[in-house]
Amino acid sequence: KKIDALLSLDSPKTAKECMKIIGSFNFYNRAIKNASIFLEPIAKGAGQGKNFKLTEEMVKGLANIKKEIEKGVQSSHLSYVDGSEGLFIFMASDTSLTKTGSVVGNCKLTGNAISNVSISAYFSKKLTEQERLLSSRARELIGIQYGLRNFQDILPKSVPILVFCDHKSLENIKHSGEIKTSGTTRVRGAFAELLDFPNMILKYLPGSDPLIEVVDHLSRGDCIVESIDKEIFHPRNYEKKQDELNFLNQKEER
């Protein structure tokens, strides 16, 4: 009955209706792939108040999340295993140029072979403009941070947790002196949150691995297609920004 009620929701006509739609889907948020990305346009509409205007992105986002629900809202309960007999809790994460996605579940690890995979929860999020301009390694690190932060209520810190990613240089990052002294505050903050999970084991998986393909899809959800305007890298934009700052400083001094 709850699923039928979600499928029958109409496109919002006011900002208040946007809030109702967000609230309605929140219960199943972790069980729906790309839920956050699909609902983002509607979330923005909720903040428009009397200036609300229905957009194509809102209609498309609502339609896409309904399609995911029609496939079936299915997830497995997380088993709190401790790594004995090769049974682990895992989180897999991937970050593209614009989005990040993670899943949490259970698996069996025999040597380097992964089997018996079950997924308990999904997470996806758009990156900020500043995060998009970071290196791929930094974005992957921040993606892992977002995943750990989102699942912190279900991820125990007392048992080994496998974290899979497709960026090999992150496998030994917990022992990296370079990250500790990074000039980017955002990267140092992400590294600090990783250290808050003392039993976390970072493991590299190639992009062709089925588990990475799942989170790769989450990080490249096609609900909203965006690209970065290359003009922002042009020196004239830095010069313009610097001129604006100089003008403001001079104005304050006066």
Salt bridges, closest charged atoms under 4 A:
GLU40 OE1 - LYS126 NZ 3.81
GLU68 OE2 - LYS71 NZ 3.27
GLU131 OE2 - ARG186 NH2 2.89
ASP153 OD1 - ARG30 NH2 2.72
GLU171 OE1 - LYS168 NZ 3.76
GLU178 OE1 - ARG137 NH1 3.49
GLU193 OE2 - ARG149 NH2 2.44
ASP196 OD2 - LYS157 NZ 2.60
ASP216 OD1 - ARG220 NE 2.61
GLU226 OE1 - LYS126 NZ 3.20
GLU226 OE1 - ARG132 NH2 3.47
GLU231 OE1 - ARG236 NH1 2.53
